[in-house]
Amino acid sequence: MTEKKQSDAEIFNTLFFKACEDHTNGDYQAAKKGYEELLKHFQQSAVLLYNLGLLLFEIEDLTGARDALQRAVALAPEDPDILFNLALCCRRQGDVDEAIRLYRLALEREPESLDIMYNLSGCFREQKEYAEAASLLERVLSIDPDYFSAWNNLAHIYQVTGELERAVNAYQKVLELQPDKEGAAHMLRALTGVGARSSPASYVREVFDNYSERYEASLVGELGYEVPARLRSIFDQGCGWKKSFQRGLDLGCGTGLSGIAFADIVQHFRAVDLSSAMVEQARAKNIYDSVEVCVIEEYLLRLAGSDNFDFFVAADVFCYLGELDRTLQLLAGLATGDALLCFSTETGGGGDSRYLLQPSGRFAHSRAYIEESAGKSGWRIVERQATRLRKEQDRWMVGDLWFLSPQKADVSG
């Protein structure tokens, strides 16, 4: 009897180590087959279910991963690693409440785990429970004062909750730890009033890559964002432009909300955005003929001399550009005589300010600056309407919706 058990153990170990080796080497199909074959004979093995769950998570089978990890937790409820990875899976599925419950259980079992505290903080931050999120990050930093990501996230929390002095100190620490962190430098300029001409591409890319999965639910569902729909409403009611277009370009398309709003009146629609994660979602909607990952100015320079467009839209985009002269000039060079350019801006820059870098990290543009920049770039303003843009800290951010056509425009037909 003892010899048979030893034999079973040896067989298990041989097959298990082979499956683990395949897993490590990225041969997921072979590893998955190995784990599942072993589970036919060792159904109560938490380690098998755990490894299978990790594999399925890596190949984006989140439903299968969650099922395997839940079965592993049932067999080993005190194992913080299994609880931690099940929480990761739940969060990726959007079940943040369950992720919080599981992270808390894991933290009870491993109270000093920086990874658990950091990830639990991320859940609270996503839920906008900023006090809980900040408290956990402060605990992390009390253990490891040089934990870069904790400082970076804590700086953002301080900024959005209005604790600006603490935000400045936190961003300074971020730059001390990673001097080339352009996003932190940008936010430090925004918070200290230093100003800037534009947002670093790396900063905007990071913001939207991290935001992409919850972008529409957050922006539309929670913050009341309706800029593309408002632009379309003004377009439908207006008469200073033609009503259908041959070639359109969506600048900073994000997940494609403006594309949805205008796709029915643009025959050939192209788009560009510098966030690959946002572009992936835009492509999945199948509303554009092409979507490219690129900085807007670089993309427009590449098009110069080879393409012309009669429709442009830039919803919630120019607030990341600041100085607009060059962009408007490039667009004018691509525009047909009967083209229409519609975009939104945040209102601000009182007095002599043309554009102003705000504590949010976004730019506000004065109406006088838009009028000046449009005029010298070859555009004329056909329509402008003030509007609410989105909520921020329970306050409505206000701005303007603009409709421009080329000077000496032909809008016949």
Secondary structure, DSSP 8 states (H G I E B T S, - for coil): -HHHHHHHHHHHHHHHHHHHHHHHTT-HHHHHHHHHHHHHH-TT-HHHHHHHHHHHHHTT-HHHHHHHHHHHHHH-TT-HHHHHHHHHHHHHTT-HHHHHHHHHHHHHHSTT-HHHHHHHHHHHHHTT-HHHHHHHHHHHHHH-TT-HHHHHHHHHHHHHTT-HHHHHHHHHHHHHH-TT-HHHHHHHHHHHT---SS--HHHHHHHHHHHGGGHHIIIIIIT---HHHHHHHHHHH--SS-S-EEEEEEET-TTTHHHHHHGGGEEEEEEEES-HHHHHHHHHTT-SSEEEES-HHHHHHHHTTT--EEEEEETT-GGGT---HHHHHHHHHHEEEEEEEEEEEEB---TT-SEEE-TTS-EEE-HHHHHHHHHHTTEEEEEEEEEEEEEETTEEEEEEEEEEEETT-----
